[in-house]
Amino acid sequence: MSMRIAITPGFSALRIKVNPDHDATLRISGSCEPGLYAPWPDAREYGVIELEIEGETLRELLAIISERYSQVNIDFQPLCPITNDVGFDFDIFVNGKNYITLPQGLNTKLQDGDDVQVKSDEMGHC
């Protein structure tokens, strides 16, 4: 299954909208960690980037994001490759709720309009 996502980099966080119901044209003002734009250089100009990705769960979404960053040699791994869980310096929220409070945790199926935030204390390892 595939989903369309809109990614907005911010200061030490990514905001991801799943299957937004309108064109993703939102611009976030303020500063941004430069490395967060690296896999999506167009986001610097437009403030947001839209992608079509394969997957339907929070875990799949995070794995795809990690892969995009690794392709440009940026260490931004929300999922720890050793434990396959969220790294200690990341907080993941779905619609404002920490993923650990969701009944399915990382295996939560994402729905149209879900708002995912990936926050990092620092760009680093798990």
N, C-alpha and C positions, 0 to 999 in steps of 0.2 A: 504494500500500500504506500502511496506517496502523499506528501502534504506540502503545501506552500508555506514558507515561513518568511517573516520580515524581521531582520536583525538590525537593532540599533545599538551600536557600541556607545558606551558612556565611560565615566571615570571608574575604573576597576569593576565594571559590570557590563553584561550584555543583556538587552531586553529583547525577547523573541516573541513575536505574535504568531500563533498558529492559524493558518488559513484565515487571514484577516478578511473582514467583510467589505473592505474598500481598498483602493490603491494605497500602498504604504508610502505615504509622502511626509510622514511626521519627521520633523527635524528636532533633535535634542540640542539645546544650547548648553554651553559650558565646556569645561575641559574634558579631555578623553585621554586615557592611557594610549599612547601612540601604537603600541603593539596590538591593541584590540582591533584596529582597522586593517592590520596586515593582510589577512586572507581576503579581504573585501575592499580593495583600494577605492572602488567607486563610491563606497559609503562616505568617504571624506567629502565628496562633492554634494551628494544627495542626502546625507544624514542617515540613510537607511539602505539596506540591500535586501532584495527579495530573491529567494532560491526555491527550487523545487527539489525536495529530498525524498529518499526512500526510507520508510519507517513509519511507525505509529506510536511508539512509546517514548517516554522521557529518556530512558537509557539509550535508545537508538539515536535520538536527537543529540544527546551529549557526546556520543561516540563520533557522530558525523562532524560536530563542531571541533572536537579534539583533532580529528584527522585533517581538517582544513588548516588548523594552526600548525600542525606538525609539517605540513607541506611547505610552509614558509619559515620553518625553523624557529617557531615561537613556542615556548613551553607554557601552554595554557591547556592543562589536562584536567577538566572537571572530574573525569573518571580515572581513578588510580589504576594503572595497568596491572598492579600486583593483586589488589583486592577486588577489582571490578566494582568498587563502590565509590562514592563521592570522596575526593581527597579532603584532608583535614583543613585546608585553607580555602575551601569553597563552600558557599551556601547556595542552595538551589530552592527556588520558590516557584510554585505553580498557582497562579491566581492569588498571590499573596500568602499562600500557605507553604510552610517548609515541607519539602518532599517527604521527610520522615514521618509526617503526620498523615500522609495519604495512605489509604488502605493497601494499595498496591506498590507504594514506594516508587522506586525507579522504573518499575514495570507498568506504571500508570499509562493508560492509553490517552493520548492527547486529543482534545476535541477542538472543533472550529472555535476560534476566538480566544482560546487559552492564552494567557500571558505568562511566559516563563522568564524568570530572571536568574542569571548565573552571576553570582557575586564572588569576587576573589579578594582575599586579604592581601595577596601579593601574587605576582606572576611566579609560580614555582612548582615544585614537585609535590606529590602526595606523601 
